[in-house]
Structure formats: structure tokens, C-alpha cells
Amino acid sequence: MSLQTWFAFFIACWVISLSPGAGAIASMSSGLSFGFRRGFWNAIGLQLALLLQIAIVAAGVGAVLATSELAFALIKWFGVGYLLYLGWKQWIAPAGELSAEAVDARRGRPLALVLRGFVVNASNPKAIVFILAVLPQFLDSSQPLLPQYLTMAATMVAVDLVVMAGYTGLAARVLRLLREPGQQRLLNRVFGGLFAAAAALLASVRQAAH
């Protein structure tokens, strides 16, 4: 992969990562609920799922998933259900006066947050189809493919990790401005609604005709 091709891919990664989606919503929700240090574990989970999706595409399984109606539907509807579940949990989250101590005391275990982020990304079949469509455009078929896939995977993960950390940190800063339970309740319901909207968008995704 030439430096020029890599730089074009690098710019594309920023555009892709900055586009609001379920991952961004999950990152902001984690930052709001647990602060930056704990909420960042959600971003780690998102990247693990991204690596899995790239590996699926690189192994050629992505093409099978993209053409299998059953596999596409199963992954999609699982993702819809999980996003609705996250939205409901956020909607009914208890409100109370917040402080740094209160946030640190919350049950935001790293493993649970990593798993949450992983499931949010992994249960989106559109992401696999998207990666399947985008990555080959930057591959040089005359060169070994594995080093190119590794380079692109490292680039995508690094960029997306920075962006998701930004979303997490932004929400965590908002958290510090909250002083009343009513303000926290409102934000919880806003994010609950955003999860539901993301679920609705995922439900509307149709498999491309082949």
C-alpha cells in the first residue's frame, strides 16, 4: 500500500468514524453514565468488534454474510433488540445529584462495558457490508494482502478509538455540569430516545439485491 493510498484511507476513516451512529451514541451514553475513565472501556469493546468485522471481511466470510438473507436478518434483528434494550435501560436509569464520587461508585465494570461496546458494533450487519464495500477499493492486488489488511485495521481502530474517546469525553464533561436530578433524567431520556432511533434505523436497513 502506497503512502498516498494510505493517506486517502486515513481521511476516509475520519469521515466514517465521525458520522453519528450507534457506536457514537453508546460512547456518549457511557461517558454520561460513568465518566470518561470508565466509559472509555465501551470504546475498547467497539474496536474489538471492528477488528472482528475486518477479519471476517479479510477471510472472505463477509461476502457470504452479505449475500445470506438469513444471516443478515438474524444479526440485524439481534442488533435492533439490543439497541432497544440499551435505550430502555438508559430511559429508566435513576436520577440523582451527581458528583465525581457518585459516578465512581456506580456499577460500570470494565468487562461489562467492553462487552456492551462489542455487541453494539458486532450486531450491525450493515457495518460488515460497508467494510466489504470500502476496504477492497484501497487494496493493491499485486501486493501481499495480509500486511495491507493489518495496516488498514490498525488505521481504522486508531482513528475510531480517538473519535469514540472524544464522544465519551464530551458526554463526561456534560455530566459535570449537571446539578439537578431533573437535568440528569432529561439527558437519560434523550439518550434512551437516541438508542431507539438507532434501532429504528437499523431495522430499516435492507440487504442489497444480488
N, C-alpha and C positions, 0 to 999 in steps of 0.2 A: 504494500500500500504506500503510494507516494505521499509526501508531506502535503501537497495540495489537496489530494483526495481526503486525507485525514482531517485537514482543516475544514473542508466543506462538511464532513460528517460531524465534526465538533460543533459547528454552528447549528446544524440540523438538530443535534441533541439538545441544545439550549432551547430551541423553539419548541421541541416536543415536550421537554420537561416543564417549561413554564406554562404550557397550556393547562388550564384548570381541569382537574379530573378527580376520580375517586381517591387517588393517592394523595393529591393536594388536600382534599377535604379531610382525609384520615390524619394527615400530618398536622393540620391546623387544630383538629379536634383533640389530638394527643397533646399538643402544646398547651391548649386551653385547659385541659383537664389535669395534666400532670407537670406542667412546666417544661422547660427546654431539655434539661438533662435526662429526665425520664422519658419524655415524649420522643426524644431522638431515637430511642430503640425501635419505634414504629417505622422510622425511615430505614433502619437496618433491615427490617423484615421486607420492606418494599424492594430493596435492592437484591435480596436473596431470591425473591420471586422473579425479578428481572433477569438475573443470571440463569435461572431455570428456564425461562422463556427463550432466551438466546440459545441455550444449549439444545432445547427442543428443536428450534429452527435449524441450528447448525447440523444436528443429527438427521435432519430430513423428516422428522416426525411432525414438524409444524405443517408441512404440506398435506399430510394425512388428516390432521385435525381441521385444517382449513376446508377440506373437501367432505368431511364426515358430518352430516347433518345431526346425527345423534350425539356425537362427542361435543359439537359446537353447542347444541341445545342444553346438554347436561351441565357443561361448565358455565354457560350463560345464566341459567336459572338458579344454579347454586350461588353465583355471584350476586344476582338480584336479591335472593333471600338473605344473604349475609349482610348486604348493604342496608336492607330494611331493618334487620336485627340491630345493626350498629346505630341506625337512626333512632330506633325506639329506645335503646339504652341511653343515648345522648339526650333524647327528649325528656325522659323521666329522671335524669340524673338529679340528685338532690342539690338544692341551692343553699348556700350559707356564706357567711362573711369569710372572705379568703385572705390568706396570708401565706408567706413562704413556708412557714412551719406546717400550715394546714395542707398545703399542696404536697410537701414531702411525706406527710403521714398517710396520704391516700394510697390505695392499693393499685399501684401501677408497676407491677412486677415486670422486669425487663423481658423475660421469656414470653409472657403473655402479650406484651406489646409487639415483640418481634413476630410472634405468630399472627397477631392481628394484621400487621402490615403485609406479611407474606400472603395471607388468604385474600386480602383486598386486591392485590396485584395478580396473584395466580388464578383467581376465579374470573378473570376478564379475558374471554377468548378473542375479543377484538384486538387485544394487545399482541397476541401471538400472530394473528393475521397481519397486523400492522408491521411488526418486526419482520415477518416473512416477506412483505412487500418492499420494505425500505432497505434492509441490510444488503441484499444482493446487488443493489444499484451501486454500492461502494466497493464491491469485491473485484479484485483483479484475478480473473480465472487463469491467467498464465503463471500466477504465483501460488505458493502453498496456501491453502485456505485457513488452516488452524491458526497460524500466527495472526492472520487478518481478523478472524473472529475474536481472538483473545484481545487484540488491540481495541476493537470496537466495543467489546464487552466492558473492558476497563474504562474506556472513554464514557460510555453511556452511564455506567454506575457512578463514576466520579462526578459527572455533571448532575445527575439526578439526585445524588446524595447532598450536594451543595444546595440545590433548589429546594428539596424537601426539608433540609435543615433550616433554610430561610423561612419557609412556611411555618414550621414548628416554632421557630424563634419569634416570628411576628405574632402568632397567637399567644405565646407565652408572655410577651410584652403587654398585650391587651389584658391578660389576666391580672397584671399588677395594677391596672387602672380600675379594676372592679372593686367597689366598696360596699355594695348593697346586694342582698340576695336576689332582688328583682332583676338586677342587671345580669347576674350570672344565669338566672333562669331564662331570660330572654335569649342570651347567647347560646345556651344549651339547645333551645328550641330552634334557633336559626340553623345551627349545625345539624340538628336532627332532620330538619327540612331539607338541608343540602344533601344529606345521605339519601333521603327518599328521592330527591330529584336525580341523583346519580343512578339510583336503582332504576328509575323510570327510563332514563337514557339508555342504560344497558339493556333493559327489556325491549327497547325499540330497535336494537341492532339486529339486522338480518344478515344471514350468510350470503355472501356474494354468489351470484349464479355462475355455474360452471358448464 
